[in-house]
Amino acid sequence: MGLALILVAGMSASLIFWMAMISATHGNLAPPVDDSFIYFQYSRNFADGHIFAYHPGAEPTTGATSFLYPFLLIPGLILELGDDFVIRFTYALNAAFLLATIILTYLLVRSLTNRLLATLSSVLIVLNGPILWGFFSLMEIGLFTVAILLVPYLFVRERGRQVPYITLMAASLLPFCRPEGVFMALFVVFVLAVRLVPNLIRDLKMRGAERSGWTDQRGLGHTKPPLRLANLMILLPAMSTFGYLLFLRALTGSFSTNTFASKVIHTVPLVPWFDKLGLIGHSAGVLLQNPFGLQPTYLPILLFPLMALGLARHLGQEVQRKQLGIGTLGLGLIVILVLSASQLPTALVHHYRYIMAGFPLAIVFAAVGLWQISRFSREASTLAVGLAVVLLVLSALSFPRWIQIYAENTSDISHQQVAVARWIRENIPEDSIVALNDAGAIGYYGGHKVYDLVGLVTNGASLPFRHGTGAIFERIDSLPAAERPDYFVIFPEWFAFPEGQFLTEIFRTQLHRTSITGVSFVVYRADYAVAENDDVPSVDHSEGERWAMVDSLDSAHLEDEARHNYRQIDLYPRGPRLAPVTVLREWSYATYPERRVLDGGRVILGAEEFSVDTEQGKALKVVMRTDAFFPITLNVYANSRYLGEWSYDRQGEAWVEPSFIVPAEYIHGDKTRIRLVMREEDLLAGRDYAPFHYWFYQPSKAQ
């Protein structure tokens, strides 16, 4: 089977998946993930001259994971052939990426083994359902796959050159394809630098010999060898990496993207470092085991050991030659891809899409493994042929299942996110602001300014998202009234917003069976009246003006907490805590049922501490708003000195405001550090306490 025939098969596979999308969505086209629409929306605004703005007039954001990909989609929007035309254009573009992947795989395997195995590898690409799903998800996976394959292919092609210029230029594109491309580009620099070190040392020695008047046996001096300018080309990928990071810094004031800030494990609050390492290690293990061969529906079950054998062959040769080569490069690219994906709590979702770009490279080295087996003996060669047949059969058997998976996923997005987006466009006033947790289809089709609760396309929203609904609401509540969302569109099972006066349901889609998204997608109308004056206590704690308020702390309001140098401490180990640490609750007061308040707060399993503005020599009254689900006794410290116990009774589903007085002799300056610690018996009983607001009073006159 020639390469041309395989390319025809690739185009046929593309057509089959396209027909699956049309059939499953009944012509209302949709990719299998909502995130693809984020790229469409950015590209639309690029075409209109709003660079990296998610809607006209908005500030630049970095919600597009790939820097380069939105620019490639501009032709699909600039022609203005309808909202759905960009889906057709992007699908065709990714079909081209698929053909490029087939060609690169064929050429790379042929240069490492032989024509037969090159043909086998290319056929495995065409038959691999996850690879096709990744390309036709219309995300940046196809672009990134081509960029990754291009580097080792050019590396092998230029192995005779002292400085592989084209390889370096290809590596310079990696950071602009996906963020993990930054580490890949730097790794390429490392591999090539190690290869060039002997030449650099030789040049330096020759320059030193020339300066000392060294001559050869004929008595002739050598021409002064220049420090080859070509060797500096090795810095090109590093320069592109730092250029990309500086661009991010200039655009948004940060070296990281919003996607990084809102998704990586490192930004999850209150998780100990050893738990984070454990989570990363677990994800890395699953990512290596399941997609790379232990779940046959992703890659054939024999592929992982064959890939390991292929890598081992080249690594062994490199050890013997004492020079890094294609084995180190391939292994490094795969490891970086897996470790980068392992940083994400969502690493295992969407069919492992974060590592799909590495699947073709795994197939390349599996082919090398087969070639290595075939070289042992005639019997081993027969075994290699049998293994190749098994790989083809397993891939072919899983292909129909992935057509079904793709169809189900596109159907979910079409009948949920796209359907809601079209409803919003027809039923919500144009000047409304819509808060959402899936920013793609609603941002693209809805026609409204959006507030991204996750923080991908809204700057400053990613950190509150990592803390939970309490912090999310407190940030929204702190915005000017004209900038607050008028509507919320969320998966209720994903965001624990209380339904009451604050949110009123006005539309819902509910899938009977879901394959890639939430079951219910709900549109709510927001009413902030219940949050008005949420910073005011229920009663006058001044006791006839005997006490004057000197400070207050709004729990879960991250900026206010930062001003008070707030710190929450988990004292009771209970495993990795990826659950939100802030909550949003709407209750009436136990003593004033007519007053209902919506407020964000924290769930404490241990202790908290904060600094309070005080006047030296005056007592301090601490008042807490809480819903008191449990009877709690807290140990109170002021400036590290133990004061005593603060107890309050259980109320449950109602606000109360207990208070505690710090004697004047414990207040030594304009800042007092308060620490509240739960008793061990309360922790062991499974209790917690939840502060939502603190007010601090001191005597209005010396007492």
Salt bridges, closest charged atoms under 4 A:
ASP35 OD2 - ARG353 NH2 2.85
ASP83 OD1 - ARG44 NH2 3.27
ASP83 OD2 - ARG425 NH1 3.27
ASP84 OD1 - ARG422 NH2 3.65
GLU140 OE2 - ARG178 NH1 2.67
GLU158 OE2 - ARG161 NH1 2.84
GLU180 OE2 - ARG178 NE 2.94
ASP203 OD2 - ARG228 NH1 2.46
ASP216 OD2 - ARG218 NH2 3.16
GLU408 OE2 - ARG513 NH2 3.26
ASP477 OD1 - ARG484 NH2 3.90
GLU505 OE2 - ARG508 NE 2.92
GLU543 OE1 - ARG546 NH1 2.54
GLU543 OE2 - LYS621 NZ 2.66
ASP551 OD1 - HIS564 NE2 3.06
ASP554 OD1 - HIS693 ND1 3.45
ASP560 OD1 - ARG563 NH2 3.09
ASP560 OD1 - HIS564 ND1 3.60
GLU561 OE2 - ARG602 NE 2.67
ASP570 OD2 - ARG577 NH1 2.67
GLU586 OE2 - ARG596 NE 2.98
ASP599 OD2 - ARG625 NH1 2.72
GLU609 OE2 - ARG567 NH1 3.21
GLU609 OE2 - ARG673 NH2 3.18
GLU609 OE1 - ARG675 NH1 2.74
ASP613 OD1 - LYS671 NZ 2.44
GLU615 OE1 - LYS618 NZ 3.33
ASP627 OD2 - ARG585 NH1 2.63
GLU657 OE1 - HIS541 NE2 2.81
GLU681 OE2 - ARG679 NH1 3.32
ASP682 OD2 - ARG679 NE 3.51
ASP682 OD1 - ARG687 NH1 2.75
